[in-house]
Amino acid sequence: MHDLIHLDDGSRLKELYYKRVVRPQIVRAGRVLTVSEASRAAIEEWLGGRAPAVDVEVVGNGCSPAFTPDGEAEVFSRPTFTLVSNVKAHKNVEVVFAALARCPDPGLVVVGPSPDAMTELAGRAGVGDRVEVRSGVTDDELARLYRGSVALLMPSIREGFGLPVLEAMSCGTRVVHWAGCAPVAEIAAGTGCAVEVATDPGEWAEAMEKAVITGGRLRMPAAWVSRHDWDLVSDRVARVVRELA
């Protein structure tokens, strides 16, 4: 179970499905695998005291081998940020466009499944001429983009994990994120620029300008890299399966 964020949209149908179908399955199994400490806390709270003891175990997420610091980097004519996201409310993407409007120089490449909506948001903020929207990119293309970017912008208010953060940092790219998004802060491990107020365009703009000035590439320690290795994730899953067997 990756996360429970989709239950926040007020859908009565989803709520009933999870209450009548998903929860009984979890109780019968007695074991849930998830991807982060934040998701574990949310799942345990959702199960509440009405369910028998259920072990919720964090097995984490891995990262494609395409995302490494070594390789081609996209070349831009101006300092450019990357945003990898959809336009769901918890992604909080509008603050990025509002912040970009306060920074006259940088550009932004947006990658995700909502190109028309992102283009509309950029135009509404008056930054359409500095925003490029892409969709359907491969891992290799995304890695090349990360390496050429000043930083990844991660404005999410809630995440189950935050895979773009892991991908970008694995490519040596810093992250500008909201400090209160626990799984993102956990992955960033103090290397990025944390914004204190998620919806404040002025603070985001300051963080973006700081990222441009700071520059430089990350080289994460081996312990960090190995923690997010797919082989290690599969070992954790296999251990749980063996215990159940």
Rosetta blueprint (number, residue, H / E / L):
1 M L
2 H L
3 D L
4 L L
5 I H
6 H H
7 L H
8 D H
9 D H
10 G L
11 S L
12 R H
13 L H
14 K H
15 E H
16 L H
17 Y H
18 Y H
19 K H
20 R H
21 V H
22 V H
23 R H
24 P H
25 Q H
26 I H
27 V H
28 R H
29 A H
30 G L
31 R E
32 V E
33 L E
34 T E
35 V L
36 S L
37 E H
38 A H
39 S H
40 R H
41 A H
42 A H
43 I H
44 E H
45 E H
46 W H
47 L H
48 G H
49 G H
50 R H
51 A L
52 P L
53 A L
54 V L
55 D E
56 V E
57 E E
58 V E
59 V L
60 G L
61 N L
62 G L
63 C L
64 S L
65 P L
66 A L
67 F L
68 T L
69 P L
70 D L
71 G L
72 E L
73 A L
74 E L
75 V L
76 F L
77 S L
78 R L
79 P L
80 T E
81 F E
82 T E
83 L E
84 V E
85 S L
86 N L
87 V L
88 K L
89 A H
90 H H
91 K H
92 N L
93 V L
94 E H
95 V H
96 V H
97 F H
98 A H
99 A H
100 L H
101 A L
102 R L
103 C L
104 P L
105 D L
106 P L
107 G E
108 L E
109 V E
110 V E
111 V E
112 G L
113 P L
114 S L
115 P H
116 D H
117 A H
118 M H
119 T H
120 E H
121 L H
122 A H
123 G H
124 R H
125 A L
126 G L
127 V L
128 G H
129 D H
130 R H
131 V E
132 E E
133 V E
134 R E
135 S L
136 G L
137 V L
138 T L
139 D H
140 D H
141 E H
142 L H
143 A H
144 R H
145 L H
146 Y H
147 R H
148 G H
149 S L
150 V L
151 A E
152 L E
153 L E
154 M E
155 P L
156 S L
157 I L
158 R L
159 E L
160 G L
161 F L
162 G L
163 L H
164 P H
165 V H
166 L H
167 E H
168 A H
169 M H
170 S H
171 C L
172 G L
173 T L
174 R E
175 V E
176 V E
177 H E
178 W E
179 A L
180 G L
181 C L
182 A H
183 P H
184 V H
185 A H
186 E H
187 I H
188 A H
189 A L
190 G L
191 T L
192 G L
193 C E
194 A E
195 V E
196 E L
197 V L
198 A L
199 T L
200 D L
201 P H
202 G H
203 E H
204 W H
205 A H
206 E H
207 A H
208 M H
209 E H
210 K H
211 A H
212 V H
213 I H
214 T H
215 G L
216 G L
217 R L
218 L L
219 R L
220 M L
221 P L
222 A H
223 A H
224 W H
225 V H
226 S H
227 R H
228 H L
229 D L
230 W H
231 D H
232 L H
233 V H
234 S H
235 D H
236 R H
237 V H
238 A H
239 R H
240 V H
241 V H
242 R H
243 E H
244 L H
245 A L
